[in-house]
Amino acid sequence: MEGSVSFEYSQKLTQIQKSLYGFILSLVPNRSEAEDILQETNLILCEKANEYDPEGHFQGWAFKIARFQVMRHITKSKRSKLQFCTELLEDVASEEFDSRKIQAAQRALSICYSLLPKSMQIIAKLRFKDDMSLKIISKSVKRPMGAISSTLYRIRQKLVNCVREKMVTVESEMDFNEN
């Protein structure tokens, strides 16, 4: 494999793209940023193709590289977007990646989002989905920036706690639906 990517390596990389993207998206909730990190990860995986041990677990190796790219991105990021605490991020990233677990987390997050008060849902949507700055959100909802900032903090806390709580139920439902 010296100097180039083999067909077999390329196939393995292609097969895990969806899972790799899901893994990155679970750590960086902004789709655009996750896509950028996926591209950076793919470049590094191609550059390091000759370092991969064909006897090793390809997906685990690739996800480890993706995890480092996510950490690098978060370190570089100076914006105050939704970023999970480093401890939670490390917990999620260090676990063996399981796309079912990511699906469960996404379902749990959706449930938890719907449980937020309507005013919090609006602010969360403006910040995390529409990617608006605190200043624009503040003007849009006619509340001071400090109030928006503390509301976003409370939203993060509520979502993290709720997702942790709902994961067991959602995973059980997924297991039940498979059988």
Steps between C-alpha positions, in 0.01 A plus 500: 500500500810718496426852372141443386164381624416142404162401359423296814588794727293734285204260522525481879513878522199538270298244699537686829424852374145508635603367839805728513283803423246391765778462754639846426151652499435348842797697633455821298130572457548752217460316167723735305783466753450123514530481120822704511642273770399194296694636202805575715476152651479338157809690385694384804377143455626506140832649609538233769387208283844339519485512882183290517548140612274284277460260794364783716147632543466759222192679632645535850824639356313744276277617785802562720639731233159668466490551876834680490373716215190590702714589802728708277198680356350571842833629628525734200139611526460818699131545439252432778286253310356184647801307616466221746730504797833336424432222751176396325668529161786277615253246641307482175808505277692239698222243482507253214287670237160349452277659237196369689612691806527815289151441360373454854672822611349689208153367586552586867616850405193547282274390787683725745485796264123459473477503882667841523271797560401664169710811573810283549423303183493824301833620641662158450379485139629850424841422649568139408299440184491846343852577627412852617725706724397593853462861388255414222305262726485772766346745252271235354344395831535845658702382800843612626805307376584396856157346539542315169842373607373368833194349330729316256701369796182372665388344170831314470474373857138390457576322172810321629320382815185403311690306229690307767169417667313403181776290338410180686134525402574584137755219466251254653233612253744455211586147621130417535421629149778288350356178645 
